[in-house]
Amino acid sequence: MARGQSHKLQLYHRPTNPRTGGTTRTGRYKHTMYSSLGDGRVKASASYIRVKPKKVASAEVPVFEEPHVQWREEPALVNEADPRLFDPAYVEHLAEMSLEPTKRARTNADEPLAMWMLESEVFLEEMITLEGRGWDPPKCCCDCLSGPADHECLDCLGRHLRCAECIVEKHRENPLHRIKYWNGSYFEDRTLKTLGLRIQLGHRPGVLCMNPETSFNSDFTILDNRGIFSVTLDFCACGERAQSRTAQLLRARLFPATVENPRTAATFRVLETLEMLSYTSKVSVFEFYQALSRLTDNTKMNTPPDRYPQLLRMIREWRYLKLLKHAGCGHNPKGISAAQPGECAVLCPACPQPGKNMPQGWKRAPQEEAYLHSRFLAIDANFRLRRKDVSSDAVDPSLSKGLSYFVEELEYKKYLASSSTAPEPKSTCSRHDAVNLASSKRNGGVAATGVGAVVCARHDFRLPNSVGDLQFGERYSNMDYLFYKSVQGTEVMQLFVSYDIACQWSIHLKKRMFTIDHTFDILDGHVNIKFLVPKFHLPAHVAACRTRYSFNFTKGVGRTDGEAPERGWSEVDPLAPSTKEMGPGSRRDTLDFHFGDSNWRKMTSLGLTLMRRLKIAASEMVDYVVAHRELEASLPNASLVAWRDQIEAWEEGRTLNNPFEVTTKATARRELSEAEARDLEAGKDISLDENVSPSVLISVGMDLETEHKLWDHSKDRQRTRLQLRTNALKRKIDGWFKILQLYIPPESESARNELPPHKIQLWLPSAIGKKATFITNWQAYESLDALRNNLRIRSHLFKFKDRFIRGQAATLAHAIEYRAARSALVSLGGEIAILADSDKREISEGEFGISDGKQNYHGYGRVGGGWGKDDSLRDALRIEWCKSRARAARFTEEVELLMEEMRRVQRFLAGRKNFGKRKDRGGMGGVAYANRQALCDAR
């Protein structure tokens, strides 16, 4: 087998019988093909074929023709074949590994619903039986064997009918069970309170208090998972233990609704259930309370007392206490008041956290490894999370007050008041509503139009003190303050900041930061900050932004896309209907709690997430690195050296010459005018008119030609403007021939008047000579670039209007101009690619289903500036090489970033071993909780 060939080994053998271990005697053979990919990998595929048996008259068992092993050689993309293919033992091992698992016989367990339907009558009969006393009802109590068996508990395991005295004694430790009483005809509801059960706090079960104090009016309401219960509750006042009523309730795992003379409480388990349900399904407190009310009485005949306001207050206080507990504030000797802003936020273990998860000497890392210690931030706003103008901070204050994710409100509003008169700049890029409509999004009766936030761009963790209300639209003053709070005190040396209007917002940012804090020095140069635009939002920007602010072309960002906030908003958007009706403090606290739960869930699954991303990135990295090396192998070394120097200088900011862009027609016109200037200095002037030089003639003619060509593509719905266009075009053509007669003898004017304007021969330079080759070439390039721009806009709007947009005419116009320029260029002896209708697609679309960062461009997208024989070809190859290099580099960086993030997670969790050991509070509870948290982190 010759070198430079890829090899395919095909094996045919009978499948193995799983029962006997021998080969089957059927006519099916397994065909296994092994292909070497040239990069050390082997690809195996299997299929089955059927072979006809030989006709043997005397044989009872048919004899099959035994297929043979064959080799097939095909040209390879690489120069090396995998030597492992020629190892027989290795090939045999692969054959064993590729055996398909045998299908097991289906059983009844594979169709559980069908089997249940056969038994549904039994289920229904037993459920109806439970409405009575059963098939063989007892005659007396199952405990005392003397009283009537007329009481039953719905929550105890099993079915045991007892007398009233025994069922009360049985439930002294379970006073919130539901009891049914047999009245002779059916079971009716009966409470343990009416049966005489009293709940005694402050003592162990069964121990009598010498001086019990009855709750207010001998009526106490407890909310539990099973419903709303009215009980008789006694507090301890005998002095054996000095306990307040609040402490007695809490030690019984009952959360009081008030601290003064409580009359309502909720069990810890019902608060935990409500908390988890609200986090996972976004159920509101009102809906949950309605469910508890219906569990208590679903007939509306004995409606329980309304405790919805109390439940609202208790769940809010419960979440706040859980927030402090999880953050370790309960172990602080100075108490809750010593908690610092943002201390209760759940930090991202994979992001750089100096002092928590950074390696020794990370600040002295080599320049090529500095990106591994970078911090990635993403900024965005959400206008679904509005709040009506109800209540106030005085009536409904926040509990967290800047301890977690929302910024401290008083300081925030003070800054906004001082900057309210600053005008909002208008966008110099595309029409960004976030900029142009920043002051026009406030509606009547709305106190907050939404929220702004700064998140971790790689893992979508909410950052401490990074969320705030928006009073109008997405104003710079709001987003500036949130950015300032999120990076305040940071020690990292490099920041990547993603924002959908970063091209506008980053202008004069340093000046605006100075108005917030005169000592803010992050933007002074000692921290390297790079502003970028998220990948999904980038196509809506102008061409210059699409390369300057692109994640795909930025060194050190890996495969970060900057769209993390958009994914995070989907988790809290279902809260919008309920939070818009809340007061300011309740709303901020609710969102804080949900942000914290979102961070915690991401933290618990971060290990699996990083491993999954690493496997994907590593496999794709190999493909793109090999593809890039193959591309470089086909390019001249001198060009590679020059291009590498150019792109490295652009990445380091040493030059503004963008290697991803090509020259346009305007640049060509400037170069042609500069050439004429040099001719004038040398005394070479061939102009026949002081106002109309040859370059002016060529430029005007080509612009007229574009309008001339578009005439044939007018549609029926445009005929109403036909006469106006005819008159305008006729005047332009008459002016053109006045200029043309200076250089080219014109045809008869009477002959021109006999033809409609769009049929008149213009006698462009490209039709009679090769004088205009230079600018014609670049006319084609500019038309192609304009076509791409319109298709980018169409592609962006397609995501919202399914391509039902205006802009088709502009796309058609640029395609016509390109084809006309190509026709003229070919007549002048030039060469450029043909634009097919299938090529009229946005370049970032590429192959369907593949993102821009993974795209291998096809069609006219590979043309770059055209397929000329010299400069145009080099430009196209340079751009394609730059993009190939960027793809390979981003995947390589992604692998390195993920590996470093996994190491940071390990260091972060290892540093939490001393959690809670500063001070023990609550007996041994502090140490026990710290030990449990340490074990959780270790796992």
Stockholm file with secondary structure:
# STOCKHOLM 1.0

chainA/1-939         MARGQSHKLQLYHRPTNPRTGGTTRTGRYKHTMYSSLGDGRVKASASYIRVKPKKVASAEVPVFEEPHVQWREEPALVNEADPRLFDPAYVEHLAEMSLEPTKRARTNADEPLAMWMLESEVFLEEMITLEGRGWDPPKCCCDCLSGPADHECLDCLGRHLRCAECIVEKHRENPLHRIKYWNGSYFEDRTLKTLGLRIQLGHRPGVLCMNPETSFNSDFTILDNRGIFSVTLDFCACGERAQSRTAQLLRARLFPATVENPRTAATFRVLETLEMLSYTSKVSVFEFYQALSRLTDNTKMNTPPDRYPQLLRMIREWRYLKLLKHAGCGHNPKGISAAQPGECAVLCPACPQPGKNMPQGWKRAPQEEAYLHSRFLAIDANFRLRRKDVSSDAVDPSLSKGLSYFVEELEYKKYLASSSTAPEPKSTCSRHDAVNLASSKRNGGVAATGVGAVVCARHDFRLPNSVGDLQFGERYSNMDYLFYKSVQGTEVMQLFVSYDIACQWSIHLKKRMFTIDHTFDILDGHVNIKFLVPKFHLPAHVAACRTRYSFNFTKGVGRTDGEAPERGWSEVDPLAPSTKEMGPGSRRDTLDFHFGDSNWRKMTSLGLTLMRRLKIAASEMVDYVVAHRELEASLPNASLVAWRDQIEAWEEGRTLNNPFEVTTKATARRELSEAEARDLEAGKDISLDENVSPSVLISVGMDLETEHKLWDHSKDRQRTRLQLRTNALKRKIDGWFKILQLYIPPESESARNELPPHKIQLWLPSAIGKKATFITNWQAYESLDALRNNLRIRSHLFKFKDRFIRGQAATLAHAIEYRAARSALVSLGGEIAILADSDKREISEGEFGISDGKQNYHGYGRVGGGWGKDDSLRDALRIEWCKSRARAARFTEEVELLMEEMRRVQRFLAGRKNFGKRKDRGGMGGVAYANRQALCDAR
#=GR chainA/1-939 SS CCTTEEEEEEEEECCBCTTTSSBCCSSEEEEEEEEECSSSCEEEEEEEEECCEECCTTCSSCEECCCCCEEEEEECSSSCCCGGGGCHHHHHHHHHHTCCCCCCCCCGGGCHHHHHHHHHHHHHHHHHHTTTTCSSCCSSCTTTSSSCCCEEESSSSSCCCBCHHHHHHHTSSCTTCCEEEECSSSEEEECTTTTTCEEECSSCTTCCCSSEEECGGGCEEEEETTEEEEEEEEEECSSSSCCCHHHHHHHTTEEESCSSSCCEEEEHHHHHHHHHHHHHHCCCHHHHHHHHHHHHCSSSSSCCCCCHHHHHHHHHHHHHHHHHHHHTGGGCTTCGGGCCTTTTSCCCTTSCCTTTTCCTTGGGCCGGGGGGGCEEEEEEEESSSCEESCSCTTTSCCSSTTSSSBCCHHHHHHHHHHTTTSCCCCCSSSCCHHHHTTTSCCCTTEEESEEEEEEETTTCCEEEEEEEEESSSSCHHHHHHHHHHHHTTCCCSEEEEEETTHHHHTTTHHHHHHHHCTTCCGGGTTSEEEEECCTTTGGGSCHHHHHHTCSTTSTTCTTCCSCHHHHHHHHHGGGHHHHTTSCHHHHHHHHHHHHHHHHHHHHHTHHHHHHHHHHHHHHHHHHHHHHHHHHHHTSCHHHHHHHHHHHHHHHTTSCCCCTTCCCCHHHHHHHHHHHHHHHHHTTCCCCSSSSCCHHHHHHHHHHHHHHHHHGGGCCGGGGGGHHHHHHHHHHHHHHHHHHHTTTSCCCCHHHHHTSCGGGSCCCCHHHHCSTTHHHHHHHHHHHHHHHHHHHHHHHHHHHHHTTCSSCHHHHHHHHHHHHHHHHHHHHTTCCCCCCCGGGCSCTTTCSTTCCGGGCCCCGGGGTTTCCCSSHHHHHHHHHHHHHHHHHHHHHHHHHHHHHHHHHHHHHHHHTTTTTTCSCCCTTTHHHHHHHHHHHHHHC
#=GC SS_cons         CCTTEEEEEEEEECCBCTTTSSBCCSSEEEEEEEEECSSSCEEEEEEEEECCEECCTTCSSCEECCCCCEEEEEECSSSCCCGGGGCHHHHHHHHHHTCCCCCCCCCGGGCHHHHHHHHHHHHHHHHHHTTTTCSSCCSSCTTTSSSCCCEEESSSSSCCCBCHHHHHHHTSSCTTCCEEEECSSSEEEECTTTTTCEEECSSCTTCCCSSEEECGGGCEEEEETTEEEEEEEEEECSSSSCCCHHHHHHHTTEEESCSSSCCEEEEHHHHHHHHHHHHHHCCCHHHHHHHHHHHHCSSSSSCCCCCHHHHHHHHHHHHHHHHHHHHTGGGCTTCGGGCCTTTTSCCCTTSCCTTTTCCTTGGGCCGGGGGGGCEEEEEEEESSSCEESCSCTTTSCCSSTTSSSBCCHHHHHHHHHHTTTSCCCCCSSSCCHHHHTTTSCCCTTEEESEEEEEEETTTCCEEEEEEEEESSSSCHHHHHHHHHHHHTTCCCSEEEEEETTHHHHTTTHHHHHHHHCTTCCGGGTTSEEEEECCTTTGGGSCHHHHHHTCSTTSTTCTTCCSCHHHHHHHHHGGGHHHHTTSCHHHHHHHHHHHHHHHHHHHHHTHHHHHHHHHHHHHHHHHHHHHHHHHHHHTSCHHHHHHHHHHHHHHHTTSCCCCTTCCCCHHHHHHHHHHHHHHHHHTTCCCCSSSSCCHHHHHHHHHHHHHHHHHGGGCCGGGGGGHHHHHHHHHHHHHHHHHHHTTTSCCCCHHHHHTSCGGGSCCCCHHHHCSTTHHHHHHHHHHHHHHHHHHHHHHHHHHHHHTTCSSCHHHHHHHHHHHHHHHHHHHHTTCCCCCCCGGGCSCTTTCSTTCCGGGCCCCGGGGTTTCCCSSHHHHHHHHHHHHHHHHHHHHHHHHHHHHHHHHHHHHHHHHTTTTTTCSCCCTTTHHHHHHHHHHHHHHC
//
